[in-house]
Amino acid sequence: AAGRAFPFVFGGDGAGFACAPDRAAEAGAALAAVRCWAAQEFGMELRVAMVPVAEVRAAGLDVAVARYQPSPGVDYAMFSGGGLSWAETRMKAGAYALPKAPAGTIPDLTGLSCRWSNVKSRNGSILSVVIQPVGAASGPEFTRLSEKVISIARHLERAGHPVPTEGAITRWPPPGLTLEAHASHGAIPLARHKRKLLMVTLLNWFFLRWKIPVNGFDPAHYTVTVGRNADFRKFDDGLKMTLDCDAGTQKKLRAVLEQAAQDGTIRYGLCEQDEAMMTCIVPSILTDDHVHFIDGAAGGYTQAAAGIKVP
């Protein structure tokens, strides 16, 4: 909101965030604008809602936020306390819905892009993992289970990080070109803007492919930083991971998760696929504060969550 940082988490098929009360109106307008844009551009109906933290606490839950810094340039929020999950459930029931924005409203999606190619698994498969505590808030048992799961994944190369140390690769035209065109064309006709993006991304590809510095931009540094900044692990009232996983590690994870589910500690879902994908927010290619959201390329978190069995 107006250049101010706020805690947020991207969950694959949705996102959650927290803002101060004096920014609520501005944040609500931004959410309503995104909903309007999604309907106009893709025919997709989004749910958007804002829930006062006071009402979360009145329900016996909370919205606790911690910061996780994977690299010097960025940090990500981790939510616990059960409040975010409760708010999502209430939203899906129709509560706290925001009013619709006027037709034609265009959100500010500056920096949103999908220019990297999908990342192929090096270890066997890309495993999307969604683990939720049984009960509204995560307690010591769930914390121990999460630590055990992360410990198992830590034995993988880069602890299961799908993006290699040297960074992701890009091809031209990028697979997300059409999506980026929809996100950034504004009042410009989509076809014309897409042609412009073809030229822009061709130049980007050239400098990234050959690692040619230009006007203060260091492609080699930028590419490596993409991997450092990516959020392949996250916590939003539950643990989510996108892992480049071998068969042996996947077997261990499944065994631990299945036992915990039988013990009544968790619910979980998994989705196995060949590739991971990245969606990016890049305020500037000259600074290291660009963020990259990793998900499985064939269903990912959405498919894993859909496989969760509710007792």
MOHU-V103608 format. One record per residue. N is the residue number from 1. RES is the residue in one small letter. SS is DSSP state (2 for helix, 1 for strand, 0 for the rest). PHI is phi in degrees with one decimal (none if undefined). Layout:
n:N res:RES ss:SS phi:PHI
n:N res:RES ss:SS phi:PHI
This chain:
n:1 res:a ss:0 phi:none
n:2 res:a ss:0 phi:51.2
n:3 res:g ss:0 phi:82.0
n:4 res:r ss:0 phi:-90.8
n:5 res:a ss:0 phi:-74.2
n:6 res:f ss:0 phi:-149.1
n:7 res:p ss:0 phi:-74.2
n:8 res:f ss:1 phi:-148.6
n:9 res:v ss:1 phi:-144.4
n:10 res:f ss:1 phi:-102.7
n:11 res:g ss:0 phi:-111.0
n:12 res:g ss:0 phi:101.2
n:13 res:d ss:0 phi:-109.6
n:14 res:g ss:0 phi:179.6
n:15 res:a ss:1 phi:-150.5
n:16 res:g ss:1 phi:-132.6
n:17 res:f ss:1 phi:-154.8
n:18 res:a ss:0 phi:-127.4
n:19 res:c ss:0 phi:-142.0
n:20 res:a ss:0 phi:-70.8
n:21 res:p ss:2 phi:-55.8
n:22 res:d ss:2 phi:-75.4
n:23 res:r ss:2 phi:-109.6
n:24 res:a ss:2 phi:-61.9
n:25 res:a ss:2 phi:-63.7
n:26 res:e ss:2 phi:-65.4
n:27 res:a ss:2 phi:-65.8
n:28 res:g ss:2 phi:-62.4
n:29 res:a ss:2 phi:-64.7
n:30 res:a ss:2 phi:-65.1
n:31 res:l ss:2 phi:-63.5
n:32 res:a ss:2 phi:-63.1
n:33 res:a ss:2 phi:-65.7
n:34 res:v ss:2 phi:-64.0
n:35 res:r ss:2 phi:-61.6
n:36 res:c ss:2 phi:-62.1
n:37 res:w ss:2 phi:-62.7
n:38 res:a ss:2 phi:-61.5
n:39 res:a ss:2 phi:-68.0
n:40 res:q ss:2 phi:-72.2
n:41 res:e ss:2 phi:-82.5
n:42 res:f ss:2 phi:-124.8
n:43 res:g ss:0 phi:66.2
n:44 res:m ss:0 phi:-107.3
n:45 res:e ss:0 phi:-94.7
n:46 res:l ss:0 phi:-97.6
n:47 res:r ss:0 phi:-93.4
n:48 res:v ss:0 phi:-135.0
n:49 res:a ss:1 phi:-153.0
n:50 res:m ss:0 phi:-129.3
n:51 res:v ss:0 phi:-118.9
n:52 res:p ss:0 phi:-63.2
n:53 res:v ss:2 phi:-61.0
n:54 res:a ss:2 phi:-58.6
n:55 res:e ss:2 phi:-75.9
n:56 res:v ss:2 phi:-61.7
n:57 res:r ss:2 phi:-68.6
n:58 res:a ss:2 phi:-64.8
n:59 res:a ss:0 phi:-85.0
n:60 res:g ss:0 phi:88.2
n:61 res:l ss:0 phi:-120.0
n:62 res:d ss:1 phi:-153.3
n:63 res:v ss:0 phi:-122.3
n:64 res:a ss:1 phi:-97.8
n:65 res:v ss:1 phi:-126.9
n:66 res:a ss:1 phi:-124.0
n:67 res:r ss:1 phi:-112.0
n:68 res:y ss:1 phi:-118.4
n:69 res:q ss:1 phi:-111.2
n:70 res:p ss:1 phi:-74.8
n:71 res:s ss:1 phi:-154.9
n:72 res:p ss:0 phi:-61.1
n:73 res:g ss:0 phi:-85.7
n:74 res:v ss:1 phi:-140.0
n:75 res:d ss:1 phi:-141.3
n:76 res:y ss:1 phi:-119.5
n:77 res:a ss:1 phi:-85.2
n:78 res:m ss:1 phi:-123.2
n:79 res:f ss:1 phi:-106.7
n:80 res:s ss:1 phi:-143.3
n:81 res:g ss:0 phi:106.8
n:82 res:g ss:1 phi:87.1
n:83 res:g ss:2 phi:-68.0
n:84 res:l ss:2 phi:-66.1
n:85 res:s ss:2 phi:-64.8
n:86 res:w ss:2 phi:-62.7
n:87 res:a ss:2 phi:-62.8
n:88 res:e ss:2 phi:-64.4
n:89 res:t ss:2 phi:-62.2
n:90 res:r ss:2 phi:-66.7
n:91 res:m ss:2 phi:-61.4
n:92 res:k ss:2 phi:-66.0
n:93 res:a ss:0 phi:-86.4
n:94 res:g ss:0 phi:99.0
n:95 res:a ss:0 phi:-84.1
n:96 res:y ss:0 phi:61.6
n:97 res:a ss:1 phi:-65.8
n:98 res:l ss:0 phi:-85.8
n:99 res:p ss:0 phi:-65.9
n:100 res:k ss:0 phi:-71.1
n:101 res:a ss:0 phi:-78.3
n:102 res:p ss:0 phi:-59.6
n:103 res:a ss:0 phi:-55.0
n:104 res:g ss:0 phi:91.0
n:105 res:t ss:0 phi:-64.9
n:106 res:i ss:0 phi:-116.1
n:107 res:p ss:0 phi:-78.6
n:108 res:d ss:0 phi:-88.0
n:109 res:l ss:0 phi:-111.6
n:110 res:t ss:0 phi:-55.5
n:111 res:g ss:0 phi:91.1
n:112 res:l ss:1 phi:-73.3
n:113 res:s ss:1 phi:-153.4
n:114 res:c ss:0 phi:-141.3
n:115 res:r ss:0 phi:-94.7
n:116 res:w ss:0 phi:-86.1
n:117 res:s ss:0 phi:-72.2
n:118 res:n ss:0 phi:-58.9
n:119 res:v ss:1 phi:-99.7
n:120 res:k ss:1 phi:-76.3
n:121 res:s ss:0 phi:-65.0
n:122 res:r ss:0 phi:-100.7
n:123 res:n ss:0 phi:-106.0
n:124 res:g ss:0 phi:146.2
n:125 res:s ss:1 phi:-159.3
n:126 res:i ss:1 phi:-92.7
n:127 res:l ss:1 phi:-110.7
n:128 res:s ss:1 phi:-89.6
n:129 res:v ss:1 phi:-122.7
n:130 res:v ss:1 phi:-126.0
n:131 res:i ss:1 phi:-124.9
n:132 res:q ss:1 phi:-122.2
n:133 res:p ss:1 phi:-71.7
n:134 res:v ss:0 phi:-82.5
n:135 res:g ss:0 phi:108.4
n:136 res:a ss:0 phi:-72.5
n:137 res:a ss:0 phi:-122.4
n:138 res:s ss:0 phi:-82.8
n:139 res:g ss:0 phi:-109.7
n:140 res:p ss:2 phi:-57.7
n:141 res:e ss:2 phi:-61.9
n:142 res:f ss:2 phi:-68.7
n:143 res:t ss:2 phi:-61.1
n:144 res:r ss:2 phi:-64.1
n:145 res:l ss:2 phi:-63.6
n:146 res:s ss:2 phi:-61.9
n:147 res:e ss:2 phi:-62.7
n:148 res:k ss:2 phi:-66.9
n:149 res:v ss:2 phi:-63.6
n:150 res:i ss:2 phi:-64.1
n:151 res:s ss:2 phi:-63.6
n:152 res:i ss:2 phi:-63.9
n:153 res:a ss:2 phi:-67.6
n:154 res:r ss:0 phi:-63.4
n:155 res:h ss:0 phi:-76.8
n:156 res:l ss:0 phi:-74.7
n:157 res:e ss:2 phi:-57.1
n:158 res:r ss:2 phi:54.9
n:159 res:a ss:2 phi:58.4
n:160 res:g ss:2 phi:93.5
n:161 res:h ss:1 phi:-57.7
n:162 res:p ss:0 phi:-68.1
n:163 res:v ss:0 phi:-89.8
n:164 res:p ss:0 phi:-64.7
n:165 res:t ss:0 phi:-55.7
n:166 res:e ss:0 phi:-76.7
n:167 res:g ss:0 phi:99.9
n:168 res:a ss:0 phi:-79.3
n:169 res:i ss:0 phi:-114.8
n:170 res:t ss:0 phi:-131.1
n:171 res:r ss:0 phi:-122.3
n:172 res:w ss:0 phi:-125.1
n:173 res:p ss:0 phi:-72.4
n:174 res:p ss:0 phi:-67.0
n:175 res:p ss:0 phi:-64.1
n:176 res:g ss:0 phi:-96.1
n:177 res:l ss:2 phi:-59.2
n:178 res:t ss:2 phi:-64.0
n:179 res:l ss:2 phi:-63.2
n:180 res:e ss:2 phi:-64.4
n:181 res:a ss:2 phi:-61.7
n:182 res:h ss:2 phi:-61.9
n:183 res:a ss:2 phi:-73.7
n:184 res:s ss:2 phi:-123.6
n:185 res:h ss:0 phi:-77.3
n:186 res:g ss:0 phi:56.6
n:187 res:a ss:0 phi:-88.0
n:188 res:i ss:0 phi:-77.2
n:189 res:p ss:0 phi:-53.4
n:190 res:l ss:2 phi:-57.5
n:191 res:a ss:2 phi:-62.2
n:192 res:r ss:2 phi:-65.5
n:193 res:h ss:2 phi:-66.7
n:194 res:k ss:2 phi:-64.7
n:195 res:r ss:2 phi:-63.4
n:196 res:k ss:2 phi:-63.5
n:197 res:l ss:2 phi:-63.5
n:198 res:l ss:2 phi:-58.4
n:199 res:m ss:2 phi:-71.2
n:200 res:v ss:2 phi:-62.3
n:201 res:t ss:2 phi:-71.3
n:202 res:l ss:2 phi:-64.4
n:203 res:l ss:2 phi:-63.5
n:204 res:n ss:2 phi:-57.9
n:205 res:w ss:2 phi:-59.6
n:206 res:f ss:2 phi:-60.2
n:207 res:f ss:2 phi:-69.4
n:208 res:l ss:2 phi:-71.1
n:209 res:r ss:2 phi:-63.3
n:210 res:w ss:2 phi:-102.5
n:211 res:k ss:0 phi:53.1
n:212 res:i ss:0 phi:-97.5
n:213 res:p ss:0 phi:-65.1
n:214 res:v ss:1 phi:-154.0
n:215 res:n ss:0 phi:49.4
n:216 res:g ss:0 phi:85.9
n:217 res:f ss:1 phi:-92.6
n:218 res:d ss:0 phi:-107.8
n:219 res:p ss:2 phi:-59.6
n:220 res:a ss:2 phi:-63.7
n:221 res:h ss:2 phi:-64.2
n:222 res:y ss:2 phi:-61.4
n:223 res:t ss:2 phi:-62.8
n:224 res:v ss:2 phi:-65.5
n:225 res:t ss:2 phi:-66.2
n:226 res:v ss:2 phi:-55.4
n:227 res:g ss:2 phi:-65.0
n:228 res:r ss:2 phi:-64.6
n:229 res:n ss:2 phi:-85.9
n:230 res:a ss:1 phi:-72.9
n:231 res:d ss:0 phi:-101.6
n:232 res:f ss:0 phi:-80.6
n:233 res:r ss:1 phi:-128.0
n:234 res:k ss:1 phi:-154.6
n:235 res:f ss:1 phi:-137.3
n:236 res:d ss:1 phi:-139.9
n:237 res:d ss:0 phi:63.2
n:238 res:g ss:1 phi:178.4
n:239 res:l ss:1 phi:-98.8
n:240 res:k ss:1 phi:-128.4
n:241 res:m ss:1 phi:-143.0
n:242 res:t ss:1 phi:-117.6
n:243 res:l ss:1 phi:-116.0
n:244 res:d ss:1 phi:-86.5
n:245 res:c ss:1 phi:-122.5
n:246 res:d ss:0 phi:-89.1
n:247 res:a ss:2 phi:-63.6
n:248 res:g ss:2 phi:-64.9
n:249 res:t ss:2 phi:-67.4
n:250 res:q ss:2 phi:-61.6
n:251 res:k ss:2 phi:-63.1
n:252 res:k ss:2 phi:-62.8
n:253 res:l ss:2 phi:-62.2
n:254 res:r ss:2 phi:-60.4
n:255 res:a ss:2 phi:-64.2
n:256 res:v ss:2 phi:-65.0
n:257 res:l ss:2 phi:-68.0
n:258 res:e ss:2 phi:-65.6
n:259 res:q ss:2 phi:-64.9
n:260 res:a ss:2 phi:-64.7
n:261 res:a ss:2 phi:-66.6
n:262 res:q ss:2 phi:-66.5
n:263 res:d ss:0 phi:-77.2
n:264 res:g ss:0 phi:83.8
n:265 res:t ss:0 phi:-85.2
n:266 res:i ss:1 phi:-139.4
n:267 res:r ss:1 phi:-119.4
n:268 res:y ss:1 phi:-147.9
n:269 res:g ss:1 phi:-144.4
n:270 res:l ss:1 phi:-129.6
n:271 res:c ss:1 phi:-139.5
n:272 res:e ss:1 phi:-104.7
n:273 res:q ss:1 phi:-150.2
n:274 res:d ss:0 phi:-89.5
n:275 res:e ss:1 phi:-137.6
n:276 res:a ss:1 phi:-109.4
n:277 res:m ss:1 phi:-129.8
n:278 res:m ss:1 phi:-127.0
n:279 res:t ss:1 phi:-114.4
n:280 res:c ss:1 phi:-125.1
n:281 res:i ss:1 phi:-121.8
n:282 res:v ss:0 phi:-122.7
n:283 res:p ss:0 phi:-60.0
n:284 res:s ss:0 phi:-158.4
n:285 res:i ss:0 phi:-78.8
n:286 res:l ss:0 phi:-95.2
n:287 res:t ss:0 phi:-121.7
n:288 res:d ss:0 phi:-98.8
n:289 res:d ss:0 phi:-96.7
n:290 res:h ss:0 phi:-77.3
n:291 res:v ss:1 phi:-117.5
n:292 res:h ss:1 phi:-138.2
n:293 res:f ss:1 phi:-98.3
n:294 res:i ss:1 phi:-98.7
n:295 res:d ss:1 phi:-147.6
n:296 res:g ss:1 phi:-67.5
n:297 res:a ss:0 phi:-85.7
n:298 res:a ss:0 phi:-130.8
n:299 res:g ss:0 phi:117.2
n:300 res:g ss:2 phi:51.4
n:301 res:y ss:2 phi:-60.6
n:302 res:t ss:2 phi:-61.4
n:303 res:q ss:2 phi:-69.0
n:304 res:a ss:2 phi:-63.1
n:305 res:a ss:2 phi:-65.0
n:306 res:a ss:2 phi:-65.7
n:307 res:g ss:0 phi:-87.2
n:308 res:i ss:0 phi:-71.3
n:309 res:k ss:0 phi:-93.6
n:310 res:v ss:0 phi:-87.6
n:311 res:p ss:0 phi:-67.7
